[in-house]
Amino acid sequence: MHVILSAKSVYPFHPVGGVQKYVYYFAKHLAAQGVDLEIVAPLDNGKPKTECYDGLKYRFLSPSIYRYLEYPVGWMGVHMFSRSLNQYLQTAKFDLLHSFDLTGYRYVRNERRRPVIAHIFTDNYLSNPISMKNPLSLLHLTGSKFERIKETKVKISPFADKATKMKYWAQYLFKIKPMYQCLKRSEAIFYEADIFQEDVNSLYRLTPQKSAVIPVGVDIPFIQKSIAVEHVSREEMGFSQKDIILITVNRLAADKGVDKIVLALERIVRDMPQVKLIIVGSGYQEKEISDLIDKKSLNGHVLHLKDIPEDSLYQYYDIADIYVSAFSYPGSSISTLEAMACALPVITTAQPWLVRGGGNGVFLESNRPERIADAVLRMIRGNRLKEQGNVSRNIVEEFSWDRIARKAVKQYEEVLRRYGQNG
């Protein structure tokens, strides 16, 4: 079968994030299962082109939108790309379109088309809480006040009352309504976890029969190989063997809660000055977090790294003791799985399905700094970090990309079978 994967940004051509890595690793393991595929995404720069990377074929179409995907108006760029994708697919030969986010929105509306799978993550169906009642609020669509638009998300149903639609008319017209049409028309819907499958099906009044969970995965053999080939010592990074090292790997964006981890660290070092923090990532919140570290006099406790190559990333997990994820709302985190593959216990506000009865860490309902600090201190004092890390390592086997790719192929075959019967 020939499958086209469409996404709004992809690794390694666009700035690296969880979704970008998801598409790459997912495609790589689909190809290993014998799926003939092509990845179609917006331009990184220049003119439309075709490139190959690591045995995968990438097709880039206009426009280039990655520079403003971080902004609330980013979904407007996705709509523009969706039009280009629709035009490209009119003459392309393929069996199935697997579209991430709203990229397949224009194509799925065609009467004559191939089957479509819509694949959505948490932030694809949640919206920024920007009320459009005040005309000045339109300025926030440009990201002028990131802290207001990224801290929390709101759920807006396509069946919401008139007052809600008026309050959030921009989100409704350009995100929620198109998302509903895309999900309703698609032959199947993929979600990252059961809790989101139930949430979206309820919010959008969708039948569960055509939905499936295809979770975020991790390439365990690649991680093990990377650690074996390239290893850094604590001493090389300025740490001692007595230090207890926390690590978080994320975009520096308000909804990722890295600033909350820094504020938690301020509390932690009062009791345990040997605790240090490695932050890996970049983003629009970088200066804010740097200023916060200075203000709290934590420069001696924090190491910030960015632009780390993929095959060098895992050595930093390897020297750490605890992984911390402090998202402001639930959602999958490929870096949490990477940490678990490196045998780290986890403290997370975002992935309750990864913490099994406290055996490998702590799930927090809130990313308040005091809650994070308390969880870190309790975990350290429990003196079971190695044991909990081993439990993480066992759990993460369920999320190997090989297993996920095999499940996806079965779903592809089922969609094509149903489409053939109905077509």
ROTOR-188556 format. One record per residue (C-alpha): residue in one letter; residue number from 1; x, y, z. Coordinates in pm, 1 decimal. Last residue first. Layout:
<pts>
PT  resn  resi         X         Y         Z
PT     a   NUM         X         Y         Z
...
</pts>
This chain:
<pts>
PT  resn  resi         X         Y         Z
PT     g   423   -1675.9     246.4    -240.6
PT     n   422   -1841.2     101.0      68.1
PT     q   421   -1671.5    -238.9      54.5
PT     g   420   -1343.2     -92.9     -67.9
PT     y   419   -1350.8     173.5     202.0
PT     r   418   -1409.9     -90.6     467.6
PT     r   417   -1109.6    -293.9     347.7
PT     l   416    -893.2      16.1     309.2
PT     v   415    -977.0     124.9     664.3
PT     e   414    -904.9    -225.5     798.9
PT     e   413    -570.6    -243.8     619.6
PT     y   412    -469.4      96.6     752.9
PT     q   411    -571.8      -4.8    1105.4
PT     k   410    -358.7    -318.0    1080.9
PT     v   409     -68.8    -103.6     959.1
PT     a   408    -115.9     129.5    1256.6
PT     k   407     -91.2    -158.8    1504.3
PT     r   406     230.5    -279.8    1342.7
PT     a   405     371.2      73.9    1356.4
PT     i   404     289.2     102.7    1727.9
PT     r   403     465.6    -223.8    1813.1
PT     d   402     776.5    -129.7    1617.4
PT     w   401     768.4     220.6    1763.5
PT     s   400     805.1      81.1    2114.8
PT     f   399     540.4     210.7    2353.4
PT     e   398     464.7    -103.7    2553.5
PT     e   397     839.4    -141.3    2618.7
PT     v   396     811.3     188.9    2806.7
PT     i   395     664.9      11.6    3108.4
PT     n   394     976.8    -199.2    3168.9
PT     r   393    1215.0      98.5    3160.1
PT     s   392     986.5     296.9    3387.0
PT     v   391     992.9       9.8    3638.9
PT     n   390    1373.6      16.4    3623.3
PT     g   389    1366.8     388.9    3696.6
PT     q   388    1152.0     328.0    4003.5
PT     e   387    1410.6      84.1    4139.5
PT     k   386    1696.7     321.4    4063.7
PT     l   385    1516.7     616.0    4225.8
PT     r   384    1404.8     428.9    4537.0
PT     n   383    1552.1     652.2    4812.8
PT     g   382    1208.6     771.3    4929.8
PT     r   381    1377.7    1096.7    5027.3
PT     i   380    1443.4    1171.1    4660.1
PT     m   379    1084.5    1097.8    4559.4
PT     r   378     941.9    1300.8    4846.8
PT     l   377    1161.5    1599.0    4758.9
PT     v   376    1066.5    1585.2    4391.0
PT     a   375     693.9    1553.6    4465.1
PT     d   374     701.2    1843.9    4711.7
PT     a   373     881.3    2065.7    4461.9
PT     i   372     631.2    1984.1    4186.3
PT     r   371     336.3    2060.9    4412.1
PT     e   370     493.6    2385.5    4529.9
PT     p   369     562.4    2489.3    4171.4
PT     r   368     196.9    2451.5    4064.8
PT     n   367     183.0    2212.3    3770.7
PT     s   366    -145.4    2056.2    3882.0
PT     e   365    -300.1    1709.3    3884.1
PT     l   364      38.2    1551.5    3955.9
PT     f   363     141.3    1200.4    3847.6
PT     v   362     432.8    1056.8    4042.3
PT     g   361     702.3     804.5    3960.2
PT     n   360     779.8     452.0    3847.5
PT     g   359     580.4     240.3    4089.1
PT     g   358     341.0     520.7    4176.0
PT     g   357      46.4     304.3    4078.0
PT     r   356     153.6     298.6    3714.1
PT     v   355     266.1     637.2    3586.9
PT     l   354     260.6     642.9    3206.6
PT     w   353    -119.8     657.3    3175.0
PT     p   352    -126.1     973.5    3387.7
PT     q   351      59.0    1164.4    3113.3
PT     a   350      51.3    1543.3    3159.9
PT     t   349     140.0    1656.9    3509.8
PT     t   348     451.0    1441.1    3524.8
PT     i   347     718.0    1329.6    3769.5
PT     v   346     918.7    1050.9    3613.3
PT     p   345    1158.8     776.5    3722.4
PT     l   344    1447.8     741.0    3478.0
PT     a   343    1548.6     417.5    3306.7
PT     c   342    1679.3     571.3    2980.0
PT     a   341    1368.5     437.6    2803.6
PT     m   340    1171.3     622.9    3070.9
PT     a   339    1347.5     945.4    2975.9
PT     e   338    1266.2     890.6    2609.3
PT     l   337     903.9     825.2    2703.8
PT     t   336     891.5    1155.6    2890.1
PT     s   335    1057.8    1323.0    2590.6
PT     i   334     782.4    1197.7    2358.9
PT     s   333     530.3    1386.9    2565.8
PT     s   332     161.1    1314.8    2525.5
PT     g   331     -93.9    1559.8    2655.0
PT     p   330    -267.3    1673.8    2969.7
PT     y   329    -277.1    2049.3    3044.8
PT     s   328     -32.2    2301.4    3195.9
PT     f   327     259.7    2072.3    3113.5
PT     a   326     508.3    2013.8    3396.5
PT     s   325     725.2    1720.0    3285.0
PT     v   324    1010.0    1626.1    3521.5
PT     y   323    1262.8    1344.9    3464.9
PT     i   322    1460.7    1221.3    3764.8
PT     d   321    1820.3    1099.8    3813.5
PT     a   320    2016.4    1246.6    3522.1
PT     i   319    2343.4    1127.3    3364.6
PT     d   318    2167.3     908.7    3105.7
PT     y   317    1907.5    1170.5    3015.7
PT     y   316    2197.1    1389.9    2908.5
PT     q   315    2354.1    1107.7    2707.5
PT     y   314    2022.6    1071.8    2526.4
PT     l   313    2043.8    1394.5    2330.8
PT     s   312    2360.9    1322.7    2134.6
PT     d   311    2196.4    1115.7    1857.0
PT     e   310    1921.5    1374.5    1815.8
PT     p   309    2159.2    1668.3    1787.2
PT     i   308    2131.4    1922.5    2072.5
PT     d   307    2018.4    2265.5    1954.3
PT     k   306    1972.1    2378.7    2312.8
PT     l   305    2125.3    2330.8    2656.8
PT     h   304    2045.7    2510.6    2983.6
PT     l   303    2232.1    2400.4    3297.3
PT     v   302    2067.4    2509.7    3621.5
PT     h   301    2189.7    2495.5    3983.6
PT     g   300    2471.0    2751.9    3982.4
PT     n   299    2253.4    2992.0    3785.6
PT     l   298    1978.0    2961.0    4045.9
PT     s   297    1990.2    3311.6    4193.0
PT     k   296    1608.3    3342.6    4176.6
PT     k   295    1627.8    3652.9    3956.6
PT     d   294    1893.6    3500.0    3733.8
PT     i   293    1691.6    3181.6    3677.3
PT     l   292    1382.1    3393.6    3611.8
PT     d   291    1570.1    3606.1    3358.1
PT     s   290    1677.4    3291.0    3173.2
PT     i   289    1319.2    3161.7    3184.6
PT     e   288    1181.1    3484.4    3038.5
PT     k   287    1456.4    3494.3    2778.2
PT     e   286    1378.8    3140.2    2662.9
PT     q   285     999.5    3172.7    2658.8
PT     y   284     987.6    3202.3    2278.0
PT     g   283    1151.3    2865.2    2231.9
PT     s   282    1453.1    2649.1    2304.0
PT     g   281    1514.8    2309.3    2458.5
PT     v   280    1710.4    2101.1    2706.1
PT     i   279    1688.5    2213.1    3069.8
PT     i   278    1920.5    2032.2    3312.5
PT     l   277    1841.7    2091.6    3680.4
PT     k   276    2053.4    2046.5    3994.1
PT     v   275    1975.3    1916.9    4344.2
PT     q   274    2272.1    1924.6    4585.1
PT     p   273    2120.1    2221.7    4771.5
PT     m   272    1854.0    1992.7    4920.3
PT     d   271    1619.7    2171.4    5160.8
PT     r   270    1645.4    2525.1    5021.4
PT     v   269    1739.0    2368.6    4689.4
PT     i   268    1385.4    2233.8    4644.6
PT     r   267    1201.6    2563.8    4682.5
PT     e   266    1400.2    2741.2    4410.2
PT     l   265    1375.1    2424.4    4202.4
PT     a   264     995.4    2453.6    4205.8
PT     l   263    1023.7    2799.9    4049.8
PT     v   262    1248.1    2653.6    3779.5
PT     i   261    1000.0    2369.1    3722.5
PT     k   260     716.2    2620.4    3688.4
PT     d   259     919.3    2809.8    3427.5
PT     v   258     944.0    2484.3    3232.1
PT     g   257     564.3    2464.7    3229.0
PT     k   256     515.4    2328.1    2877.3
PT     d   255     213.4    2556.0    2821.3
PT     a   254     435.6    2863.2    2858.1
PT     a   253     672.4    2762.1    2579.8
PT     l   252    1037.7    2667.9    2608.9
PT     r   251    1011.0    2360.7    2389.9
PT     n   250    1079.6    2057.4    2599.7
PT     v   249    1337.8    1828.9    2757.9
PT     t   248    1330.7    1833.1    3139.2
PT     i   247    1605.6    1696.3    3362.4
PT     l   246    1656.4    1667.8    3736.9
PT     i   245    2002.9    1584.7    3866.3
PT     i   244    2084.0    1479.6    4220.3
PT     d   243    2443.5    1584.0    4282.4
PT     k   242    2673.8    1355.5    4477.8
PT     q   241    2852.3    1230.0    4165.2
PT     s   240    2945.9    1587.7    4083.2
PT     f   239    2819.8    1814.5    3805.7
PT     g   238    3006.3    2047.8    3570.8
PT     m   237    2903.3    1882.1    3244.2
PT     e   236    3234.3    1700.7    3201.2
PT     e   235    3211.2    1589.9    3564.4
PT     r   234    2874.1    1431.3    3503.6
PT     s   233    3024.3    1221.2    3229.9
PT     v   232    2927.3    1225.8    2862.5
PT     h   231    2873.6     913.2    2656.1
PT     e   230    2846.4     867.0    2281.4
PT     v   229    2838.7     520.2    2125.8
PT     a   228    2667.4     327.7    2406.8
PT     i   227    2417.0     605.1    2477.7
PT     s   226    2325.4     635.3    2109.8
PT     k   225    2290.0     257.6    2072.7
PT     q   224    2051.2     234.7    2366.7
PT     i   223    1846.6     524.5    2231.3
PT     f   222    1829.7     372.7    1883.1
PT     p   221    1722.5      34.6    2024.8
PT     i   220    1446.1     202.7    2232.5
PT     d   219    1286.4     405.3    1953.6
PT     v   218     998.7     565.3    2144.3
PT     g   217     628.6     592.8    2079.9
PT     v   216     337.0     833.7    2097.1
PT     p   215      14.9     641.0    2094.1
PT     i   214    -205.5     508.7    1813.6
PT     v   213    -544.6     484.1    1984.7
PT     a   212    -829.5     403.9    1748.3
PT     s   211   -1148.7     570.2    1626.5
PT     k   210   -1401.8     453.7    1367.0
PT     q   209   -1635.1     271.0    1603.6
PT     p   208   -1623.0     546.7    1865.1
PT     t   207   -1893.2     745.9    1682.9
PT     l   206   -1837.3    1117.7    1708.8
PT     r   205   -2031.1    1370.7    1914.2
PT     y   204   -1756.7    1636.3    1887.9
PT     l   203   -1705.3    1682.9    2262.7
PT     s   202   -1788.9    1321.0    2348.0
PT     n   201   -1570.0    1166.3    2079.5
PT     v   200   -1300.2    1418.4    2166.9
PT     d   199   -1293.3    1333.2    2538.3
PT     e   198   -1321.2     956.3    2496.8
PT     q   197   -1034.3     944.4    2247.9
PT     f   196    -841.6    1188.7    2463.3
PT     i   195    -860.8     960.7    2768.7
PT     d   194    -773.2     655.0    2560.1
PT     a   193    -440.9     796.6    2441.7
PT     e   192    -269.6     953.5    2136.9
PT     y   191    -574.0     954.6    1909.5
PT     f   190    -627.1     827.3    1554.9
PT     i   189    -949.3     892.9    1363.1
PT     a   188   -1086.9     680.6    1079.3
PT     e   187   -1277.5     718.5     751.7
PT     s   186   -1259.2    1096.4     775.6
PT     r   185   -1575.4    1300.0     713.9
PT     k   184   -1668.8    1357.4    1079.2
PT     l   183   -1312.7    1431.1    1189.3
PT     c   182   -1250.3    1687.7     914.7
PT     q   181   -1590.3    1850.9     951.9
PT     y   180   -1542.4    1878.8    1328.9
PT     m   179   -1191.2    2015.8    1288.6
PT     p   178   -1316.1    2274.2    1037.6
PT     k   177   -1579.8    2393.2    1289.1
PT     i   176   -1335.1    2399.4    1581.9
PT     k   175   -1037.5    2566.4    1414.8
PT     f   174   -1109.9    2858.6    1184.5
PT     l   173   -1470.7    2945.4    1261.0
PT     y   172   -1485.3    2836.1    1625.7
PT     q   171   -1144.9    2969.6    1726.1
PT     a   170   -1220.1    3306.2    1566.6
PT     w   169   -1571.3    3319.4    1714.7
PT     y   168   -1461.5    3252.3    2071.7
PT     k   167   -1705.7    3476.5    2258.2
PT     m   166   -1962.6    3453.1    1977.8
PT     k   165   -1941.3    3073.6    1972.8
PT     t   164   -1978.7    3063.2    2350.1
PT     a   163   -2285.2    3289.3    2340.8
PT     k   162   -2444.1    3085.5    2060.9
PT     d   161   -2432.4    2761.2    2256.8
PT     a   160   -2168.9    2497.8    2185.8
PT     f   159   -2238.4    2224.3    1929.9
PT     p   158   -1898.5    2257.5    1758.9
PT     s   157   -1765.8    2207.0    2112.5
PT     i   156   -1509.0    2440.7    2259.1
PT     k   155   -1267.3    2303.0    2516.0
PT     v   154   -1041.4    2571.0    2659.5
PT     k   153    -665.0    2584.7    2700.3
PT     t   152    -449.2    2729.7    2974.9
PT     e   151    -110.7    2893.1    3016.2
PT     k   150     -63.1    2962.5    2645.5
PT     i   149    -284.4    3257.8    2564.5
PT     r   148    -227.3    3478.9    2864.9
PT     e   147     147.1    3415.0    2902.8
PT     f   146     194.5    3467.4    2530.1
PT     k   145      79.6    3827.8    2540.5
PT     s   144     166.5    3978.8    2202.7
PT     g   143     121.3    3639.6    2035.9
PT     t   142     -19.3    3769.5    1709.8
PT     l   141    -365.4    3640.6    1799.0
PT     h   140    -331.5    3851.3    2113.6
PT     l   139    -381.2    4162.3    1902.0
PT     l   138    -730.1    4039.3    1815.0
PT     s   137    -813.8    4089.3    2181.4
PT     l   136    -828.3    4461.8    2108.5
PT     p   135   -1165.6    4401.2    1940.2
PT     n   134   -1310.6    4298.4    2280.8
PT     k   133   -1568.7    4021.7    2245.3
PT     m   132   -1309.5    3796.4    2078.2
PT     s   131   -1219.5    3607.4    2394.8
PT     i   130    -881.4    3439.4    2362.4
PT     p   129    -879.9    3116.8    2562.1
PT     n   128    -642.3    2924.4    2333.1
PT     s   127    -814.4    2620.0    2191.6
PT     l   126    -810.2    2244.6    2251.4
PT     y   125    -868.7    2012.7    1955.0
PT     n   124    -521.5    2016.3    1799.5
PT     d   123    -352.4    2081.6    2135.4
PT     t   122    -432.6    1728.5    2248.0
PT     f   121    -308.8    1543.3    1941.2
PT     i   120    -498.8    1460.2    1625.4
PT     h   119    -466.3    1201.4    1349.6
PT     a   118    -731.9    1214.8    1077.5
PT     i   117    -730.0     905.6     854.9
PT     v   116    -847.5     964.4     499.1
PT     p   115    -974.4     729.5     230.0
PT     r   114    -907.0     825.6    -135.6
PT     r   113   -1106.5    1097.8    -303.7
PT     r   112   -1405.4    1180.5    -520.5
PT     e   111   -1656.2    1377.8    -314.7
PT     n   110   -1390.6    1618.6    -190.0
PT     r   109   -1424.4    1747.8     167.6
PT     v   108   -1143.4    1521.1     293.5
PT     y   107    -895.6    1707.4      73.1
PT     r   106    -952.0    2048.2     225.7
PT     y   105    -921.0    1931.8     587.6
PT     g   104    -625.4    1697.4     536.7
PT     t   103    -373.6    1924.7     710.2
PT     l   102    -605.8    1988.9    1003.8
PT     d   101    -392.4    1805.6    1265.3
PT     f   100    -202.6    1512.3    1115.2
PT     s    99    -325.1    1352.8     793.9
PT     h    98    -288.8     985.7     699.0
PT     l    97    -398.8     980.8     334.4
PT     l    96    -460.5     637.0     182.6
PT     d    95    -406.7     446.2    -140.3
PT     f    94    -177.0     674.6    -337.4
PT     k    93    -123.0     815.6    -685.6
PT     a    92     -89.2    1193.6    -683.0
PT     t    91    -280.1    1405.6    -935.8
PT     q    90    -549.1    1555.3    -712.0
PT     l    89    -326.4    1505.9    -407.4
PT     y    88    -110.6    1807.5    -490.8
PT     q    87    -410.7    2040.6    -511.4
PT     n    86    -541.2    1920.1    -175.7
PT     l    85    -196.6    1960.4     -20.4
PT     s    84    -177.0    2319.7    -138.9
PT     r    83    -518.1    2393.8      12.2
PT     s    82    -422.6    2225.2     341.0
PT     f    81    -107.2    2437.4     347.7
PT     m    80    -316.5    2752.8     360.6
PT     h    79    -539.2    2604.7     630.5
PT     v    78    -229.6    2512.3     834.3
PT     g    77    -111.6    2872.1     802.5
PT     m    76    -438.6    2990.6     951.6
PT     w    75    -381.1    2738.9    1231.0
PT     g    74     -72.9    2936.0    1330.1
PT     v    73    -283.7    3238.8    1419.1
PT     p    72    -242.6    3151.1    1786.5
PT     y    71     135.6    3183.6    1743.3
PT     e    70     380.3    2894.3    1769.5
PT     l    69     306.0    2796.5    1408.5
PT     y    68     448.1    3134.2    1304.5
PT     r    67     790.3    3045.9    1171.9
PT     y    66     675.5    2701.0    1055.0
PT     i    65     450.6    2839.3     780.8
PT     s    64     640.0    2812.0     451.8
PT     p    63     367.8    2807.3     184.8
PT     s    62     408.8    2613.0     -33.3
PT     l    61     470.8    2240.2     -70.3
PT     f    60     751.4    2013.3      50.4
PT     r    59     764.9    1644.3     -47.8
PT     y    58     969.3    1417.5     178.3
PT     k    57    1078.7    1064.8      87.0
PT     l    56    1221.7     854.2     370.1
PT     g    55    1543.8     650.4     343.0
PT     d    54    1717.8     844.9     619.0
PT     y    53    1633.1    1171.8     447.5
PT     c    52    1513.1    1216.3      90.9
PT     e    51    1404.5    1546.1     -60.4
PT     t    50    1135.2    1670.0    -298.0
PT     k    49    1085.6    2038.4    -365.9
PT     p    48     850.1    2334.2    -355.1
PT     k    47    1056.6    2657.5    -357.8
PT     g    46    1278.4    2815.4     -94.0
PT     n    45    1238.7    2757.3     278.2
PT     d    44    1114.2    2492.4     521.7
PT     l    43     822.2    2432.3     292.0
PT     p    42     496.5    2284.8     418.8
PT     a    41     469.8    1906.2     460.3
PT     v    40     415.8    1586.5     261.2
PT     i    39     571.8    1261.0     385.3
PT     e    38     568.1     975.2     134.2
PT     l    37     505.0     610.0     201.7
PT     d    36     544.4     254.1      81.6
PT     v    35     460.9      41.5     385.6
PT     g    34     686.7    -262.3     428.6
PT     q    33     686.0    -281.3     808.4
PT     a    32    1025.8    -105.7     813.8
PT     a    31     860.2     176.6     619.6
PT     l    30     603.5     207.4     896.8
PT     h    29     895.6     221.4    1140.6
PT     k    28    1055.3     519.9     968.0
PT     a    27     720.0     690.8     921.2
PT     f    26     642.2     672.7    1294.2
PT     y    25     992.4     789.5    1380.6
PT     y    24     966.5    1092.5    1151.0
PT     v    23     604.8    1183.6    1227.7
PT     y    22     660.7    1158.3    1602.9
PT     k    21     981.3    1362.8    1587.2
PT     q    20     791.9    1656.5    1437.4
PT     v    19     509.9    1608.2    1687.1
PT     g    18     749.0    1617.9    1983.3
PT     g    17     944.6    1922.0    1876.3
PT     v    16    1239.3    2002.5    1651.5
PT     p    15    1245.5    2319.7    1444.0
PT     h    14    1171.6    2222.5    1081.8
PT     f    13    1367.4    2009.2     835.1
PT     p    12    1465.2    1724.2    1069.1
PT     y    11    1188.5    1647.0    1158.9
PT     v    10     853.4    1761.2    1023.3
PT     s     9     608.4    2050.5    1028.8
PT     k     8     239.1    2089.0     937.2
PT     a     7     195.5    1718.5     868.5
PT     s     6      72.7    1500.6     581.8
PT     l     5     153.5    1128.6     566.6
PT     i     4      84.8     974.7     225.6
PT     v     3      38.9     598.6     217.9
PT     h     2     111.2     356.4     -67.8
PT     m     1       0.0       0.0       0.0
</pts>
